[in-house]
Amino acid sequence: MDTKDREYMKKVFRLAGKAKGRTSPNPLVGAIIVKDDTIVGQGYHEKYGAAHAEIKALKEAGEKARGGTLYLNLEPCCHQGQTPPCTAEIISAGITRVVVATKDPNPLVNGRGIRELQKNKIEVKTGVLENAGKKFNEYFFKYIRTKTPFAILKMGMSLDGKMATKTGDSRWITSELLRGFVHELRNEIDSTLVGIGTVIRDNPRLTTRLKDGKGRDPKRIVVDSLLRIPLQARIFTQQSDAENIIITTTNAPVARVKKLEEIGARVIFIKTAGKNMVDLESMLIELGKLQITSILIEGGPGINGSAIQSGIVDKVIMFIAPKIIGGFSAPSAIGGEGVARVDDAIKLHDIKTKRFGNDLMIEGYVEEPPQNCIWTPFGC
């Protein structure tokens, strides 16, 4: 049965993945009901506030659910939230076995849903593709435990680590194929973040542009400690429903705040971390209060270096093109002071690589401190 359980769970992941970028701050959840080795009902949580996956699968299965096995990538809820508790519906439907990838880290659930099912004589099996389940919902897992967003640092560079030439030209270091993947990332993320230097230099749109035209734009966040951002920047003038958030400090001119708010931007004041720099840890806390569960950092060397140095980065995605730019004055991918010794370098683990034509993607998680661990995608 282990092999079959794993295969059905893989189907659950694929089903749940249809809603990537649409359920925040809720997790991605899929559900499949199997009876006599036949799928009789399935569903997934399509968007925040909509019916949960279990309820949709039970509704599709109807009476066929009785005596069946329910597969879920996340423990069913047992509390009243935006929707009623799912455990009561599972029990009422006559499900006799439930297979779960991972427990729900939400303190309101966290094993209670499983225990409720077991008390009602339902067999529960947990841990099927558990690590995959945690990584699948890594944004939710971090947010629900820390109330801060999961931060991904994304960088594109040449083989010798340059983000641009000595003249500042950076279009295009990486291939169109790889840029398409970046737009897929934006479609799945709550927000994308850049520094004011990137806005002034490149005037980016920071929108999602998928070939089928069905992508959603993430919230756009600009770190701008003195509010130098032009009011005619494309993020303000383009057609997009996504919110623009400007992160600044109390040193910013009051008149600029009013002008930005007049054109619809949200301005958030954060304490400084010295030299008029925004304290990025405090920024994450404030963004978490807005129920932003994930951030894709797409800035230049300055914001990249600050993000790494402040310790806010959870995952790094690095795109490397087989080009050599050279030059002492050509900007590297990571700015800031850097470390004094190689032993002090930021280390990544759980490395994954992928080819996009001739370009290479390297993905890895920032190594967590060994003590007082609150969260990692694999538990502490």
C-alpha positions as a printed NumPy array, in Angstrom:
array([[  0.   ,   0.   ,   0.   ],
       [  2.978,   2.329,   0.554],
       [  3.658,   2.607,  -3.189],
       [  0.015,   3.349,  -3.951],
       [ -0.158,   5.895,  -1.14 ],
       [  2.85 ,   7.713,  -2.558],
       [  1.433,   7.725,  -6.069],
       [ -1.91 ,   9.106,  -4.942],
       [ -0.123,  11.722,  -2.841],
       [  1.819,  12.881,  -5.898],
       [ -1.522,  13.365,  -7.641],
       [ -2.672,  15.421,  -4.647],
       [  0.352,  17.725,  -4.986],
       [ -0.328,  18.236,  -8.687],
       [ -3.951,  19.041,  -7.938],
       [ -3.127,  21.488,  -5.15 ],
       [ -0.482,  23.163,  -7.323],
       [ -3.167,  24.467,  -9.673],
       [ -3.864,  27.218,  -7.135],
       [ -0.284,  28.451,  -6.678],
       [ -0.316,  32.147,  -5.916],
       [ -4.064,  32.196,  -5.264],
       [ -4.611,  30.894,  -1.708],
       [ -2.393,  33.132,   0.449],
       [ -2.383,  33.461,   3.41 ],
       [ -3.879,  29.961,   3.361],
       [ -1.828,  26.922,   2.29 ],
       [ -2.067,  24.971,  -0.949],
       [ -4.208,  21.891,  -0.34 ],
       [ -5.439,  19.122,  -2.596],
       [ -7.695,  16.175,  -1.772],
       [ -8.409,  12.869,  -3.508],
       [-10.882,  10.212,  -2.369],
       [-10.147,   6.65 ,  -3.467],
       [-12.433,   3.623,  -3.186],
       [-11.662,   0.191,  -4.631],
       [ -8.52 ,   1.696,  -6.208],
       [-10.615,   4.216,  -8.138],
       [-10.685,   7.984,  -7.639],
       [-14.284,   8.871,  -6.792],
       [-13.804,  12.492,  -5.755],
       [-11.193,  15.2  ,  -5.862],
       [-10.794,  18.911,  -5.231],
       [ -8.369,  21.645,  -4.288],
       [ -8.48 ,  24.917,  -2.376],
       [ -8.792,  27.388,  -5.243],
       [ -8.466,  30.717,  -3.429],
       [ -8.55 ,  32.313,   0.013],
       [-12.08 ,  32.157,   1.449],
       [-13.244,  29.452,  -0.985],
       [-14.259,  25.913,  -0.01 ],
       [-11.474,  23.696,   1.297],
       [-10.135,  20.838,  -0.796],
       [-11.668,  18.143,   1.434],
       [-15.156,  19.608,   1.126],
       [-14.961,  19.8  ,  -2.656],
       [-13.729,  16.206,  -2.905],
       [-16.444,  14.948,  -0.559],
       [-19.123,  16.779,  -2.521],
       [-17.932,  15.251,  -5.786],
       [-17.755,  11.758,  -4.304],
       [-21.148,  11.886,  -2.601],
       [-22.163,   8.497,  -1.194],
       [-19.166,   6.858,  -2.869],
       [-16.991,   8.47 ,  -0.168],
       [-18.352,   6.055,   2.46 ],
       [-15.693,   3.46 ,   3.21 ],
       [-13.113,   5.269,   1.077],
       [ -9.607,   6.648,   1.673],
       [ -8.979,  10.39 ,   1.681],
       [ -5.55 ,  11.644,   0.588],
       [ -4.428,  15.112,   1.721],
       [ -1.118,  16.931,   1.525],
       [ -1.964,  18.793,   4.769],
       [ -3.779,  17.792,   7.947],
       [ -7.486,  18.737,   7.824],
       [ -8.624,  21.718,   9.875],
       [-10.685,  21.17 ,  13.008],
       [-11.62 ,  24.773,  13.827],
       [-14.015,  27.394,  12.538],
       [-12.25 ,  29.908,  10.316],
       [-13.305,  31.447,   6.992],
       [-14.994,  28.067,   6.429],
       [-16.38 ,  25.375,   8.802],
       [-14.069,  22.622,  10.175],
       [-13.315,  19.873,   7.658],
       [-12.876,  17.063,  10.18 ],
       [-16.589,  17.024,  11.003],
       [-17.474,  16.642,   7.319],
       [-14.925,  13.846,   6.849],
       [-16.372,  11.935,   9.795],
       [-19.948,  12.49 ,   8.634],
       [-19.151,  11.283,   5.106],
       [-18.052,   7.861,   6.386],
       [-14.399,   8.029,   5.299],
       [-12.572,   5.127,   6.969],
       [ -8.938,   5.997,   6.198],
       [ -7.057,   9.286,   5.818],
       [ -3.515,   9.61 ,   4.448],
       [ -1.733,  12.899,   5.198],
       [  1.649,  14.175,   4.008],
       [  2.274,  16.523,   6.931],
       [  0.671,  18.025,   9.994],
       [ -0.655,  21.572,   9.846],
       [  1.748,  23.883,  11.753],
       [ -1.113,  26.233,  12.596],
       [ -1.387,  26.171,  16.435],
       [ -5.176,  25.908,  16.046],
       [ -4.684,  22.544,  14.323],
       [ -1.18 ,  20.979,  14.687],
       [ -2.233,  17.383,  15.326],
       [ -5.709,  18.119,  16.703],
       [ -7.351,  17.37 ,  13.366],
       [ -5.628,  13.989,  13.195],
       [ -6.549,  13.136,  16.782],
       [-10.181,  14.044,  16.16 ],
       [-10.331,  11.656,  13.227],
       [ -8.686,   8.887,  15.227],
       [-11.137,   9.35 ,  18.102],
       [-13.89 ,   8.645,  15.592],
       [-12.336,   5.312,  14.543],
       [-10.781,   6.634,  11.335],
       [ -7.384,   5.182,  10.484],
       [ -4.869,   7.974,   9.892],
       [ -1.5  ,   7.575,   8.221],
       [  0.899,  10.532,   8.284],
       [  4.314,  11.301,   6.832],
       [  3.716,  10.147,   3.249],
       [  6.105,  12.343,   1.211],
       [  6.399,  14.521,   4.32 ],
       [  9.461,  16.562,   3.298],
       [  7.907,  17.239,  -0.093],
       [  4.749,  18.361,   1.696],
       [  6.635,  20.842,   3.864],
       [  8.572,  22.296,   0.95 ],
       [  5.396,  22.46 ,  -1.136],
       [  3.881,  24.844,   1.441],
       [  7.108,  26.43 ,   2.679],
       [  5.694,  29.966,   2.428],
       [  2.754,  29.026,   4.662],
       [  4.875,  27.003,   7.071],
       [  7.189,  29.914,   7.793],
       [  4.445,  32.529,   7.916],
       [  2.16 ,  30.622,  10.274],
       [  5.022,  30.026,  12.719],
       [  6.795,  33.39 ,  12.571],
       [  4.183,  35.796,  11.139],
       [  6.833,  36.959,   8.67 ],
       [  7.101,  36.247,   4.93 ],
       [  9.276,  33.605,   3.331],
       [ 12.02 ,  35.54 ,   1.484],
       [ 13.581,  34.352,  -1.781],
       [ 16.644,  36.143,  -3.137],
       [ 16.685,  35.852,  -6.935],
       [ 19.746,  36.915,  -8.935],
       [ 20.813,  36.716, -12.56 ],
       [ 24.497,  37.006, -13.387],
       [ 27.292,  36.174, -15.785],
       [ 29.706,  33.305, -15.28 ],
       [ 32.064,  35.669, -13.466],
       [ 29.349,  36.904, -11.095],
       [ 28.486,  40.229, -12.758],
       [ 24.94 ,  41.646, -12.829],
       [ 25.806,  44.322, -15.4  ],
       [ 28.697,  45.736, -17.392],
       [ 30.864,  48.675, -16.287],
       [ 28.424,  51.012, -18.081],
       [ 25.432,  49.566, -16.203],
       [ 24.04 ,  47.614, -19.176],
       [ 22.253,  44.481, -17.967],
       [ 19.829,  43.592, -20.783],
       [ 19.849,  40.723, -21.167],
       [ 22.383,  38.626, -19.302],
       [ 20.115,  35.604, -19.052],
       [ 17.978,  34.014, -21.764],
       [ 14.348,  34.628, -22.663],
       [ 13.573,  31.056, -21.614],
       [ 14.839,  31.772, -18.12 ],
       [ 13.004,  35.108, -17.936],
       [  9.809,  33.193, -18.615],
       [ 10.528,  31.093, -15.529],
       [ 10.914,  34.295, -13.477],
       [  7.423,  35.353, -14.545],
       [  6.119,  31.983, -13.369],
       [  7.742,  32.701,  -9.997],
       [  6.037,  36.084,  -9.806],
       [  2.724,  34.423, -10.567],
       [  3.138,  32.236,  -7.464],
       [  4.516,  34.803,  -5.018],
       [  2.711,  37.38 ,  -2.848],
       [  5.145,  40.22 ,  -3.478],
       [  8.295,  41.228,  -5.294],
       [ 10.84 ,  43.618,  -3.793],
       [ 13.511,  45.921,  -5.207],
       [ 15.575,  48.824,  -3.924],
       [ 15.236,  52.408,  -5.082],
       [ 18.434,  52.047,  -7.117],
       [ 16.786,  49.457,  -9.364],
       [ 13.728,  51.658,  -9.907],
       [ 15.813,  54.708, -10.836],
       [ 18.207,  52.738, -13.04 ],
       [ 15.873,  50.27 , -14.788],
       [ 12.318,  51.594, -14.208],
       [ 10.962,  48.001, -14.037],
       [  7.322,  46.987, -14.316],
       [  7.561,  44.085, -11.841],
       [  4.478,  42.519, -13.392],
       [  3.728,  38.917, -14.375],
       [  3.763,  38.389, -18.121],
       [  2.899,  34.777, -18.947],
       [  2.352,  33.59 , -22.496],
       [ -1.278,  32.68 , -21.822],
       [ -1.946,  36.095, -20.276],
       [ -3.5  ,  34.552, -17.152],
       [ -0.85 ,  35.524, -14.636],
       [ -1.512,  37.66 , -11.574],
       [  0.741,  40.502, -10.535],
       [  2.333,  40.312,  -7.072],
       [  2.368,  43.308,  -4.768],
       [  5.309,  45.556,  -5.638],
       [  7.564,  46.64 ,  -2.77 ],
       [ 10.252,  49.312,  -3.111],
       [ 12.77 ,  49.998,  -0.335],
       [ 13.366,  53.745,  -0.491],
       [ 14.613,  55.301,   2.75 ],
       [ 14.4  ,  58.93 ,   1.529],
       [ 11.48 ,  58.596,  -0.95 ],
       [ 13.456,  59.413,  -4.071],
       [ 11.147,  57.315,  -6.236],
       [  9.828,  59.218,  -9.292],
       [  6.053,  59.683,  -9.3  ],
       [  6.076,  58.74 , -12.989],
       [  7.789,  55.385, -12.383],
       [  6.19 ,  52.594, -14.398],
       [  5.012,  50.747, -11.3  ],
       [  2.628,  53.691, -10.732],
       [  1.544,  54.476, -14.291],
       [  1.028,  50.99 , -15.777],
       [ -2.242,  49.078, -15.826],
       [ -2.074,  46.7  , -12.855],
       [ -4.36 ,  45.909,  -9.935],
       [ -1.472,  44.966,  -7.633],
       [ -0.669,  47.286,  -4.751],
       [  2.504,  49.391,  -4.634],
       [  4.157,  49.484,  -1.207],
       [  6.974,  51.91 ,  -0.467],
       [  9.173,  51.066,   2.525],
       [ 10.803,  54.166,   3.986],
       [ 12.084,  55.763,   7.196],
       [ 11.046,  58.723,   9.348],
       [ 13.807,  60.709,   7.61 ],
       [ 11.707,  60.824,   4.436],
       [ 10.148,  64.189,   3.427],
       [  6.514,  64.455,   4.561],
       [  5.501,  66.173,   1.304],
       [  6.669,  63.135,  -0.68 ],
       [  4.61 ,  60.804,   1.502],
       [  1.44 ,  62.742,   0.691],
       [  2.149,  62.732,  -3.044],
       [  2.754,  58.988,  -3.075],
       [ -0.436,  58.305,  -1.13 ],
       [ -2.351,  60.532,  -3.553],
       [ -1.383,  58.249,  -6.453],
       [ -2.465,  55.158,  -4.502],
       [  0.778,  53.897,  -2.983],
       [  0.964,  52.57 ,   0.554],
       [  3.855,  54.106,   2.491],
       [  5.214,  52.158,   5.478],
       [  7.708,  53.662,   7.913],
       [ 10.402,  51.358,   9.291],
       [ 13.151,  52.134,  11.777],
       [ 16.644,  52.677,  10.408],
       [ 19.56 ,  50.276,  10.653],
       [ 22.181,  53.03 ,  10.448],
       [ 23.158,  55.363,   7.582],
       [ 19.499,  55.897,   6.629],
       [ 19.184,  52.195,   5.784],
       [ 15.852,  50.459,   6.333],
       [ 15.928,  47.774,   9.021],
       [ 14.918,  44.781,   6.898],
       [ 14.025,  42.51 ,   9.827],
       [ 11.527,  45.105,  11.064],
       [ 10.236,  45.44 ,   7.499],
       [  9.412,  41.706,   7.38 ],
       [  7.398,  42.011,  10.587],
       [  5.343,  44.882,   9.161],
       [  4.763,  43.077,   5.87 ],
       [  3.647,  40.016,   7.815],
       [  0.944,  42.152,   9.438],
       [ -0.419,  42.709,   5.914],
       [ -0.681,  38.901,   5.507],
       [  2.116,  38.863,   2.944],
       [  3.495,  35.343,   3.18 ],
       [  6.222,  35.461,   0.515],
       [  8.654,  37.925,  -1.063],
       [ 10.779,  37.595,  -4.177],
       [ 13.77 ,  39.939,  -3.83 ],
       [ 14.771,  41.072,  -7.33 ],
       [ 17.083,  43.983,  -6.581],
       [ 20.62 ,  45.022,  -7.339],
       [ 23.843,  44.485,  -5.388],
       [ 22.872,  46.935,  -2.628],
       [ 19.55 ,  45.424,  -1.586],
       [ 20.881,  41.906,  -2.208],
       [ 23.811,  42.496,   0.123],
       [ 21.583,  44.067,   2.778],
       [ 19.127,  41.164,   2.594],
       [ 21.875,  38.575,   3.026],
       [ 23.637,  40.503,   5.782],
       [ 20.413,  41.094,   7.739],
       [ 19.588,  37.363,   7.704],
       [ 16.107,  37.705,   6.183],
       [ 16.761,  35.4  ,   3.207],
       [ 15.347,  31.867,   3.371],
       [ 16.117,  30.657,  -0.144],
       [ 18.488,  31.728,  -2.906],
       [ 17.763,  31.22 ,  -6.599],
       [ 20.745,  32.09 ,  -8.758],
       [ 20.665,  32.16 , -12.559],
       [ 24.041,  31.922, -14.301],
       [ 24.563,  32.678, -17.984],
       [ 27.662,  31.318, -19.789],
       [ 29.009,  34.815, -20.459],
       [ 32.093,  36.591, -19.134],
       [ 31.736,  40.345, -18.569],
       [ 34.825,  41.227, -16.543],
       [ 35.928,  44.586, -15.203],
       [ 36.664,  45.814, -11.677],
       [ 33.882,  48.404, -11.92 ],
       [ 31.196,  46.034, -13.239],
       [ 28.756,  45.364, -10.366],
       [ 28.706,  41.951,  -8.735],
       [ 25.506,  40.23 ,  -7.635],
       [ 26.007,  40.823,  -3.906],
       [ 27.13 ,  44.158,  -2.497],
       [ 27.733,  45.228,   1.087],
       [ 30.759,  44.6  ,   3.249],
       [ 31.018,  40.868,   2.7  ],
       [ 32.786,  38.464,   5.027],
       [ 36.432,  38.519,   6.108],
       [ 37.018,  34.758,   5.896],
       [ 35.755,  32.049,   3.587],
       [ 34.664,  30.072,   6.671],
       [ 32.234,  32.893,   7.448],
       [ 30.525,  32.706,   4.045],
       [ 26.749,  32.175,   3.89 ],
       [ 26.235,  28.485,   3.191],
       [ 23.375,  26.91 ,   1.278],
       [ 21.985,  23.405,   1.599],
       [ 19.465,  21.176,  -0.171],
       [ 20.894,  22.347,  -3.49 ],
       [ 18.95 ,  21.894,  -6.717],
       [ 20.192,  22.68 , -10.232],
       [ 18.305,  23.   , -13.501],
       [ 19.222,  23.908, -17.078],
       [ 17.323,  26.534, -19.073],
       [ 18.89 ,  26.226, -22.5  ],
       [ 22.514,  27.217, -21.884],
       [ 21.707,  29.001, -18.617],
       [ 21.959,  27.29 , -15.252],
       [ 19.771,  27.718, -12.189],
       [ 21.17 ,  26.957,  -8.734],
       [ 18.67 ,  26.914,  -5.868],
       [ 19.357,  26.367,  -2.197],
       [ 18.232,  27.201,   1.322],
       [ 20.212,  29.467,   3.601],
       [ 21.721,  27.432,   6.403],
       [ 19.755,  27.9  ,   9.623],
       [ 21.448,  28.64 ,  12.958],
       [ 21.785,  25.414,  14.981],
       [ 20.1  ,  26.779,  18.112],
       [ 16.732,  28.347,  18.875],
       [ 15.405,  27.252,  15.504],
       [ 11.848,  28.434,  14.905],
       [ 11.376,  27.229,  11.359],
       [ 12.945,  25.437,   8.438],
       [ 11.146,  23.724,   5.557],
       [ 12.159,  20.4  ,   7.097],
       [ 11.393,  21.164,  10.759],
       [ 13.881,  21.805,  13.568]])
